[in-house]
Amino acid sequence: MRTLWIAAALACGLAFGPLAAAKLPAPPAMSEADKAAKAAKDAATKAHDAELLGKAQDRAVANYKKGHGMGEAQPAAASGSKKK
C-alpha cells in the first residue's frame, strides 16, 4: 500500500512538475510618467516612515527614562573643590 502512494506521488510530480516550473511573462514596460509617479510615491513613503520611526524612538527613550528613574538630563554642576 505504501509503495502505491509513493508511485502515485511520483506520477503526480512528473505530470504537474513542468506546469509549476513554467516561466511567467515579463511585466509591461513603465512609461516615464509612471516611473516619475512611482519615484515620488516611494520618496513620500520613505519620508513618512522615517518620521514614524523618529516618533517611535522618542517614545521608547521617554519610556526607558521614565521606567529607570532617569528623568530629564541635568547639566553638570560646577563644583569649587578639585580632587587632588
N, CA, C and O of each residue as an XYZ file, in Angstrom:
336
protein
N       0.828     -1.191      0.000
C       0.000      0.000      0.000
C       0.877      1.261      0.000
O       0.571      2.250     -0.667
N       1.966      1.197      0.762
C       2.844      2.351      0.853
C       3.512      2.624     -0.499
O       3.650      3.779     -0.899
N       3.913      1.592     -1.183
C       4.557      1.785     -2.480
C       3.582      2.360     -3.505
O       3.988      3.062     -4.431
N       2.292      2.058     -3.334
C       1.291      2.624     -4.228
C       1.210      4.142     -4.061
O       1.112      4.880     -5.042
N       1.251      4.595     -2.813
C       1.218      6.036     -2.546
C       2.471      6.722     -3.074
O       2.399      7.820     -3.626
N       3.606      6.080     -2.905
C       4.855      6.654     -3.411
C       4.803      6.755     -4.934
O       5.205      7.766     -5.511
N       4.308      5.704     -5.578
C       4.200      5.713     -7.036
C       3.223      6.787     -7.501
O       3.469      7.453     -8.507
N       2.127      6.961     -6.785
C       1.144      7.985     -7.146
C       1.741      9.385     -6.983
O       1.502     10.260     -7.815
N       2.504      9.596     -5.931
C       3.130     10.894     -5.705
C       4.144     11.194     -6.802
O       4.213     12.321     -7.293
N       4.922     10.205     -7.184
C       5.892     10.406     -8.257
C       5.199     10.698     -9.580
O       5.658     11.549    -10.342
N       4.107     10.010     -9.860
C       3.370     10.234    -11.094
C       2.797     11.650    -11.134
O       2.845     12.309    -12.172
N       2.258     12.117    -10.013
C       1.727     13.487     -9.950
C       2.846     14.500    -10.129
O       2.672     15.519    -10.798
N       3.989     14.217     -9.531
C       5.126     15.116     -9.670
C       5.596     15.216    -11.104
O       5.919     16.302    -11.586
N       5.636     14.073    -11.794
C       6.054     14.084    -13.194
C       5.017     14.757    -14.089
O       5.369     15.392    -15.083
N       3.751     14.618    -13.738
C       2.696     15.187    -14.566
C       2.571     16.698    -14.383
O       2.405     17.429    -15.359
N       2.651     17.167    -13.143
C       2.405     18.582    -12.855
C       3.679     19.388    -12.619
O       3.607     20.607    -12.470
N       4.827     18.749    -12.583
C       6.094     19.451    -12.370
C       6.384     20.500    -13.418
O       6.711     21.633    -13.065
N       6.279     20.169    -14.701
C       6.556     21.180    -15.734
C       5.598     22.376    -15.673
O       5.981     23.490    -16.031
N       4.384     22.160    -15.232
C       3.441     23.276    -15.111
C       3.877     24.252    -14.022
O       3.724     25.465    -14.166
N       4.419     23.716    -12.936
C       4.849     24.570    -11.830
C       6.113     25.339    -12.187
O       6.351     26.423    -11.653
N       6.925     24.787    -13.088
C       8.176     25.434    -13.451
C       8.021     26.370    -14.640
O       9.019     26.896    -15.133
N       6.812     26.589    -15.111
C       6.596     27.456    -16.270
C       7.010     28.883    -15.936
O       6.832     29.343    -14.808
N       7.555     29.568    -16.910
C       8.048     30.916    -16.710
C       6.904     31.919    -16.858
O       6.069     31.785    -17.754
N       6.866     32.908    -15.992
C       5.840     33.942    -16.064
C       6.233     34.977    -17.116
O       7.423     35.188    -17.351
N       5.272     35.616    -17.743
C       5.604     36.644    -18.723
C       6.185     37.877    -18.031
O       5.910     38.128    -16.858
N       6.978     38.629    -18.759
C       7.598     39.836    -18.208
C       6.522     40.893    -17.965
O       5.553     40.968    -18.720
N       6.679     41.707    -16.925
C       5.693     42.769    -16.679
C       5.765     43.814    -17.795
O       6.806     43.960    -18.436
N       4.686     44.531    -18.029
C       4.707     45.542    -19.089
C       5.660     46.681    -18.730
O       5.844     46.998    -17.554
N       6.250     47.280    -19.729
C       7.190     48.382    -19.511
C       6.446     49.602    -18.969
O       5.312     49.881    -19.359
N       7.112     50.326    -18.057
C       6.502     51.518    -17.462
C       6.886     52.736    -18.287
O       8.005     52.824    -18.794
N       5.963     53.666    -18.417
C       6.258     54.913    -19.124
C       7.043     55.830    -18.187
O       7.138     55.575    -16.986
N       7.596     56.887    -18.746
C       8.368     57.841    -17.932
C       7.484     58.500    -16.873
O       7.936     58.738    -15.753
N       6.239     58.795    -17.213
C       5.323     59.415    -16.252
C       5.028     58.448    -15.104
O       4.953     58.857    -13.945
N       4.861     57.164    -15.432
C       4.614     56.172    -14.387
C       5.828     56.020    -13.483
O       5.700     55.880    -12.266
N       7.019     56.049    -14.099
C       8.254     55.939    -13.305
C       8.396     57.131    -12.364
O       8.770     56.960    -11.204
N       8.101     58.330    -12.848
C       8.205     59.534    -12.019
C       7.177     59.505    -10.888
O       7.479     59.890     -9.759
N       5.970     59.050    -11.196
C       4.937     58.973    -10.155
C       5.317     57.944     -9.098
O       5.112     58.169     -7.905
N       5.866     56.825     -9.530
C       6.276     55.799     -8.580
C       7.425     56.291     -7.706
O       7.452     56.020     -6.505
N       8.382     57.020     -8.306
C       9.506     57.559     -7.540
C       9.026     58.574     -6.509
O       9.513     58.584     -5.379
N       8.078     59.424     -6.885
C       7.544     60.413     -5.945
C       6.796     59.724     -4.805
O       6.910     60.123     -3.646
N       6.039     58.701     -5.142
C       5.296     57.973     -4.117
C       6.257     57.258     -3.167
O       6.042     57.246     -1.955
N       7.318     56.662     -3.720
C       8.300     55.976     -2.884
C       9.022     56.953     -1.964
O       9.289     56.633     -0.806
N       9.339     58.145     -2.473
C      10.010     59.153     -1.648
C       9.101     59.619     -0.513
O       9.554     59.792      0.619
N       7.823     59.822     -0.817
C       6.879     60.254      0.220
C       6.705     59.167      1.274
O       6.621     59.456      2.467
N       6.650     57.921      0.827
C       6.519     56.815      1.771
C       7.749     56.711      2.661
O       7.630     56.471      3.862
N       8.932     56.891      2.074
C      10.170     56.813      2.850
C      10.233     57.925      3.893
O      10.645     57.687      5.028
N       9.829     59.135      3.517
C       9.820     60.261      4.461
C       8.831     60.008      5.595
O       9.129     60.285      6.757
N       7.666     59.489      5.261
C       6.650     59.206      6.272
C       7.137     58.119      7.225
O       6.945     58.225      8.436
N       7.762     57.082      6.689
C       8.284     56.011      7.531
C       9.391     56.520      8.453
O       9.474     56.111      9.611
N      10.238     57.410      7.942
C      11.301     57.975      8.768
C      10.718     58.812      9.908
O      11.225     58.777     11.029
N       9.654     59.563      9.623
C       9.001     60.361     10.657
C       8.393     59.460     11.738
O       8.537     59.728     12.931
N       7.720     58.402     11.314
C       7.136     57.474     12.285
C       8.210     56.778     13.111
O       8.018     56.547     14.305
N       9.338     56.443     12.488
C      10.429     55.808     13.218
C      10.989     56.754     14.272
O      11.261     56.344     15.400
N      11.161     58.018     13.902
C      11.664     59.003     14.860
C      10.741     59.163     16.052
O      11.199     59.246     17.191
N       9.433     59.207     15.792
C       8.471     59.332     16.889
C       8.503     58.093     17.791
O       8.429     58.208     19.014
N       8.612     56.916     17.182
C       8.651     55.683     17.968
C       9.914     55.629     18.817
O       9.875     55.182     19.963
N      11.035     56.084     18.258
C      12.279     56.091     19.027
C      12.188     57.076     20.191
O      12.673     56.787     21.285
N      11.575     58.231     19.965
C      11.400     59.210     21.042
C      10.526     58.637     22.156
O      10.811     58.839     23.336
N       9.454     57.918     21.781
C       8.592     57.305     22.795
C       9.353     56.233     23.568
O       9.188     56.106     24.781
N      10.184     55.465     22.871
C      10.943     54.406     23.538
C      11.941     54.991     24.528
O      12.103     54.470     25.631
N      12.606     56.067     24.140
C      13.571     56.708     25.036
C      12.849     57.292     26.247
O      13.323     57.146     27.374
N      11.717     57.945     26.034
C      10.955     58.528     27.148
C      10.471     57.430     28.091
O      10.507     57.599     29.310
N      10.023     56.314     27.538
C       9.562     55.202     28.367
C      10.715     54.608     29.164
O      10.546     54.265     30.334
N      11.889     54.483     28.543
C      13.051     53.944     29.234
C      13.462     54.854     30.388
O      13.726     54.387     31.496
N      13.514     56.155     30.116
C      13.914     57.093     31.161
C      12.897     57.115     32.288
O      13.271     57.230     33.455
N      11.621     57.007     31.959
C      10.572     57.014     32.970
C      10.663     55.763     33.845
O      10.501     55.844     35.062
N      10.918     54.621     33.235
C      10.965     53.366     33.973
C      12.224     53.181     34.787
O      12.223     52.423     35.757
N      13.300     53.857     34.417
C      14.559     53.690     35.129
C      14.910     54.886     35.996
O      16.038     54.982     36.480
N      13.983     55.789     36.201
C      14.175     56.911     37.118
C      15.222     57.894     36.667
O      15.866     58.523     37.507
N      15.419     58.054     35.374
C      16.447     58.971     34.900
C      15.924     60.395     34.781
O      16.663     61.345     35.038
N      14.700     60.555     34.406
C      14.121     61.888     34.267
C      14.803     62.671     33.171
O      15.390     62.092     32.258
N      14.727     63.982     33.257
C      15.343     64.852     32.254
C      16.844     64.958     32.519
O      17.303     64.804     33.650
N      17.577     65.218     31.475
C      19.027     65.379     31.605
C      19.319     66.670     32.367
O      18.723     67.709     32.083
N      20.229     66.605     33.328
C      20.576     67.757     34.128
C      22.008     68.166     33.794
O      22.882     67.313     33.638
N      22.243     69.474     33.684
C      23.614     69.916     33.391
C      24.546     69.598     34.554
O      24.129     69.599     35.712
N      25.788     69.333     34.242
C      26.770     69.013     35.280
C      26.969     70.232     36.181
O      27.146     71.355     35.711
N      26.934     69.973     37.492
C      27.096     71.061     38.461
C      28.578     71.405     38.562
O      29.431     70.527     38.690
N      28.859     72.684     38.504
C      30.255     73.142     38.633
C      30.595     73.199     40.117
O      30.000     73.970     40.871
N      31.536     72.394     40.519
C      31.917     72.391     41.930
C      33.220     73.169     42.102
O      34.082     73.186     41.224
N      33.332     73.807     43.259
C      34.505     74.628     43.541
C      35.700     73.824     43.986
O      36.838     74.278     43.860
N      35.456     72.619     44.512
C      36.584     71.835     45.007
C      37.102     70.922     43.911
O      36.347     70.422     43.077
N      38.403     70.721     43.936
C      39.029     69.847     42.959
C      39.644     68.668     43.677
O      40.079     68.777     44.824
N      39.676     67.529     42.982
C      40.325     66.368     43.568
C      41.825     66.511     43.477
O      42.351     67.044     42.499
N      42.511     66.037     44.494
C      43.970     66.106     44.480
C      44.562     64.762     44.313
O      45.785     64.627     44.278
